[in-house]
Amino acid sequence: MKRIVIATVMGALLIGLCGTAFAGSGAGAINLSFPIGARFNALGESGTALAQDVTAIWWNPGGLGFLPQRPKQHDMHIMQSSLAEGLADDIGLYWGGYATPIGQHGALGFAMNYLDMGEQQGTDENGDPTGTFRSYMFAFSATYGVRVSQNLGIGLGAKYFRDHLAPDNSIQDTQGSGSGDSFGVDLGLLWKVPKLRSNFGLAVANLGPDIVHVDSDQSDPMPRKATLGIAFSMYHSEYMGLLLVSDYLVPLYKWKGSDYGFGLETDQAEYGFGVEWNYLRSLFVRFGYKSADYGDINDTTFGFGVDMERWVGQAITFDFATVPQAEGLPKVNRLSLAYRF
């Protein structure tokens, strides 16, 4: 059988176990399955109807169309997250993005998503060690969002994905490859309803061909998904505010016969919801809940944030979140740093 060295496969499985139910369900490009932005992670991993900054590249391209309405229209964001604390400390997720206005009604954003899968031990077909190597995945995205009416934004994004699971010389069949690539397309819309003090979002992500390492019979689908979100401003005053948010996600790949095809996989649906309290739009406390039965995730999320513009005159924001993994694995922390100018 054509296959990558056993140690590499085990490393990939470890990442799948530490990820969401979505990552553990058979899709490849698992770096695209981990939610971006500590704020939204703390809110039950929900942000489809809320993200209107550079993180909309990941959550909902339609939200990017509202970026020109912000007082400071240029946006930068970086995030770091451990994924296997206590198991493999050299495994980590990194994301960085920048968005800028294009005219009065649109914005263009770019992002890089990088998953360092750590150091692997290569073995030959007899199980003897052949040396160490590093495994990784990355994706580069370009996204455009535009506000087509006062309260409706739509967006389109494209991304290139590539992974490197093992050096080609460690493949047990010379026709296989330790690397694979693909591309994906994202679509989204964000609809604001001021009378209801609510936002509604719909996003479809990672529509693209399968990732092939050995042959088409042993390929992995891109983590295609459809997500519906809602955000509701429960209370707002000069000093404080209370926000509710929720997302419902369904994978768009379905096992059909002997391979994955396109379709709604409702048995692997996920949902999350959260609440955010703020004081003077500067101090934030967030709680949430995440449910993904397929990945044995049913647990709370928590986080906080600080916007330092009021105190230092610079729009620098720091956010922290702690989120659950599969049952039996420790929670992990995600840190975000953003700058608006």
C-alpha positions in Angstrom: 0.0 0.0 0.0 1.3 3.5 -0.8 1.7 5.4 2.4 3.7 8.0 4.3 5.9 6.9 7.1 4.1 5.7 10.2 5.5 8.5 12.4 4.1 11.2 10.1 0.6 9.6 10.0 0.6 9.5 13.8 1.6 13.1 14.0 -1.3 14.0 11.7 -3.7 12.0 13.8 -2.6 13.8 16.9 -3.4 17.1 15.4 -6.8 15.8 14.3 -7.6 14.7 17.9 -6.6 18.0 19.3 -8.7 19.9 16.8 -12.4 20.5 16.4 -14.8 17.8 15.4 -14.6 19.3 12.0 -10.9 18.6 11.8 -11.3 15.1 13.1 -14.0 14.0 10.6 -11.8 13.2 7.7 -11.0 16.5 6.0 -7.5 17.6 5.2 -6.1 21.2 5.5 -6.9 21.1 9.2 -5.2 24.4 9.8 -8.2 26.0 8.1 -10.6 24.5 10.7 -9.3 26.2 13.8 -11.2 29.4 14.5 -9.3 32.7 14.2 -9.3 35.5 16.7 -9.3 35.1 20.5 -12.4 37.2 20.8 -14.5 34.8 18.8 -13.0 31.7 20.3 -14.0 32.9 23.8 -17.6 33.4 22.5 -18.1 29.6 21.9 -16.1 29.9 18.6 -18.8 32.1 17.1 -18.2 35.1 14.8 -19.9 34.6 11.5 -22.4 37.5 12.2 -20.0 39.6 14.2 -16.6 39.8 12.5 -16.2 43.1 10.5 -12.4 43.6 10.8 -9.6 41.7 9.1 -10.7 38.4 10.9 -13.7 38.5 8.6 -11.3 36.9 6.0 -11.7 33.7 8.1 -15.2 34.1 9.4 -17.3 35.8 6.8 -16.0 37.7 3.7 -19.2 39.8 3.7 -18.2 41.4 7.0 -15.1 42.9 5.4 -17.4 45.3 3.4 -18.1 47.2 6.6 -14.5 47.9 7.4 -14.5 51.4 5.7 -17.2 52.5 8.2 -14.9 52.1 11.1 -13.1 55.2 12.5 -9.7 53.6 11.9 -10.0 51.8 8.6 -6.7 49.9 8.4 -6.6 46.7 10.5 -3.8 44.2 11.4 -4.3 41.1 13.5 -2.0 38.3 14.7 -3.0 35.2 16.6 -1.0 32.3 18.3 -2.5 29.1 19.7 -1.0 26.0 21.2 -2.8 22.8 20.1 -1.4 19.9 22.1 -0.3 21.3 25.5 1.3 18.6 27.6 1.4 16.2 24.7 3.6 18.0 22.0 4.6 21.5 23.0 6.2 22.2 19.6 2.8 22.1 17.8 1.3 25.5 17.2 -1.1 27.6 15.0 -0.2 31.0 13.8 -2.4 33.5 11.8 -1.7 37.0 10.6 -3.8 39.3 8.5 -4.1 42.9 7.1 -7.1 44.6 5.6 -7.4 48.0 3.9 -10.3 50.0 2.4 -10.8 50.0 -1.4 -13.0 53.0 -2.1 -15.8 54.0 0.2 -17.7 50.7 0.2 -15.2 47.9 -0.1 -12.1 46.4 1.6 -9.3 44.0 0.6 -7.6 41.7 3.0 -4.7 39.3 3.0 -3.9 36.6 5.5 -1.4 33.8 6.2 -2.4 30.7 8.2 0.5 28.5 9.4 0.3 25.2 11.4 3.6 24.0 12.7 3.2 20.3 13.4 6.5 19.9 15.1 9.4 17.6 14.7 8.7 14.0 13.5 10.8 10.9 13.7 11.1 9.1 10.4 11.2 5.3 10.2 11.7 2.8 7.4 9.5 -0.1 6.6 11.2 -2.1 9.3 10.5 0.5 11.9 14.1 1.6 12.2 14.7 5.4 12.6 15.8 7.3 9.6 16.2 10.8 11.1 13.9 13.7 12.0 12.1 16.3 10.0 9.5 19.0 10.5 5.9 18.9 9.3 3.8 21.9 8.5 0.8 23.3 6.7 0.1 26.8 5.4 -2.5 28.8 3.5 -2.4 32.2 1.9 -5.7 34.1 1.5 -6.9 37.2 -0.5 -10.4 38.4 0.2 -12.6 41.3 -1.0 -15.7 42.5 0.7 -18.1 45.2 -0.4 -21.1 46.9 1.1 -23.9 46.7 -1.6 -26.4 48.6 0.5 -26.4 50.4 3.8 -26.9 47.2 5.8 -25.8 44.4 3.5 -22.2 43.3 2.8 -21.1 40.5 0.5 -17.6 39.0 0.0 -15.4 36.6 -2.0 -12.1 35.1 -0.9 -9.6 32.8 -2.5 -6.8 30.8 -0.9 -3.9 28.6 -1.7 -3.1 25.7 0.6 0.0 23.5 0.9 1.2 21.0 3.4 4.5 19.2 4.0 4.0 16.1 6.0 7.2 14.4 5.2 10.2 14.5 2.8 9.6 12.7 -0.4 12.5 10.4 0.2 10.7 9.0 3.3 7.7 7.8 1.3 7.5 4.1 1.1 6.3 4.2 -2.5 8.3 6.4 -4.8 5.1 7.4 -6.7 3.8 9.1 -3.5 4.6 12.5 -2.2 5.0 13.9 1.3 3.5 17.2 0.2 0.2 18.2 -1.3 -1.7 21.3 -2.2 -5.1 22.7 -3.2 -7.1 25.9 -3.3 -10.3 27.1 -1.9 -13.0 29.7 -2.4 -15.0 31.5 0.3 -18.3 33.3 0.0 -20.3 35.2 2.6 -22.9 37.8 3.4 -23.5 39.9 6.5 -27.0 41.6 6.9 -27.5 44.2 9.6 -31.1 44.7 10.9 -30.9 47.9 13.1 -34.6 47.6 14.2 -33.8 44.2 15.7 -30.4 45.3 17.0 -29.1 42.2 15.2 -26.7 40.9 12.5 -27.2 37.8 10.5 -24.4 36.1 8.7 -24.0 33.2 6.2 -20.7 32.0 5.0 -19.5 29.1 2.8 -15.8 28.3 3.0 -13.0 26.2 1.5 -14.8 25.1 -1.7 -12.0 23.4 -3.6 -10.6 20.2 -4.9 -9.3 17.4 -2.7 -5.7 17.3 -1.5 -3.8 14.4 -3.0 -0.5 13.0 -1.6 -0.4 9.5 -3.1 -3.3 9.1 -5.6 -6.9 10.2 -6.0 -8.2 7.2 -4.1 -6.3 8.3 -1.0 -7.1 12.0 -1.1 -8.6 14.2 1.6 -11.3 16.8 1.0 -10.8 20.4 1.8 -12.6 21.3 5.1 -15.7 22.6 3.2 -18.3 24.1 5.5 -21.4 26.3 5.7 -22.0 28.5 8.7 -25.0 30.4 9.8 -24.6 33.1 12.5 -26.5 35.7 14.5 -25.4 38.5 16.8 -27.8 40.4 19.1 -27.1 43.6 21.1 -29.0 42.9 24.2 -28.0 46.1 26.0 -26.0 49.2 25.1 -25.3 52.4 27.0 -22.6 55.1 27.3 -20.7 53.0 29.8 -21.6 49.3 29.2 -22.8 46.9 26.6 -24.0 43.2 26.5 -23.8 41.2 23.3 -25.1 37.7 22.4 -23.7 35.7 19.5 -24.2 32.2 18.1 -23.0 30.1 15.1 -24.2 26.8 13.6 -21.8 25.0 11.3 -22.4 22.0 8.9 -19.6 20.3 6.9 -20.1 20.3 3.1 -18.4 17.0 2.5 -20.3 13.7 2.8 -19.0 10.1 2.7 -20.5 8.5 -0.4 -19.6 4.9 -1.1 -15.8 4.7 -0.9 -15.0 8.4 -1.0 -16.0 11.9 0.1 -18.4 13.9 -2.1 -20.2 17.2 -1.8 -23.1 17.3 0.5 -24.4 18.5 3.9 -23.1 16.2 6.7 -25.6 17.0 9.4 -24.3 14.2 11.7 -21.2 16.3 12.1 -22.9 19.7 12.7 -21.4 22.0 15.4 -22.8 24.9 17.3 -21.5 27.5 19.7 -22.8 30.6 21.5 -21.4 33.2 23.8 -22.0 36.5 25.6 -19.7 39.5 25.8 -19.8 42.3 28.4 -17.9 45.5 27.9 -17.1 48.5 30.0 -16.5 51.7 28.0 -15.7 49.6 24.9 -12.3 49.1 26.5 -12.6 46.2 28.9 -14.3 43.0 27.8 -15.3 39.7 29.5 -16.5 36.8 27.5 -18.1 33.4 28.1 -19.4 30.8 25.8 -20.2 27.2 25.1 -19.0 24.9 22.3 -20.7 21.7 21.2 -19.3 19.3 18.5 -20.4 15.8 19.4 -18.4 14.2 16.6 -15.2 15.4 18.2 -16.4 14.8 21.8 -16.4 18.5 22.5 -19.1 19.8 24.8 -17.6 22.4 27.1 -17.4 26.1 28.1 -15.1 28.8 26.6 -13.8 31.9 28.4 -11.8 35.0 27.6 -11.2 38.7 28.1 -9.9 41.6 26.1 -8.4 45.1 26.5 -8.6 47.9 24.0 -5.9 50.4 25.0 -6.8 53.3 22.8 -8.5 55.2 25.7 -5.3 55.0 27.8 -2.4 55.2 25.4 -3.9 56.9 22.4 -3.2 53.9 20.1 -5.8 51.5 18.9 -4.0 48.4 20.2 -6.2 45.4 21.3 -5.2 42.3 23.2 -7.5 39.3 23.5 -7.2 36.0 25.4 -9.3 32.9 25.1 -9.3 29.4 26.5 -11.1 26.8 24.5 -11.9 23.0 24.8 -10.5 20.2 22.8 -11.7 16.6 22.5 -12.8 15.0 25.8 -9.8 13.9 27.8 -7.5 16.6 26.4 -6.6 19.8 28.2 -8.0 23.1 27.1 -5.7 25.4 25.1 -5.1 29.1 25.1 -5.3 31.5 22.1 -3.8 35.0 22.1 -4.6 37.8 19.7 -3.0 41.2 19.2 -4.6 43.7 16.9 -3.8 47.2 15.7 -6.1 49.7 14.0 -4.8 52.9 12.3 
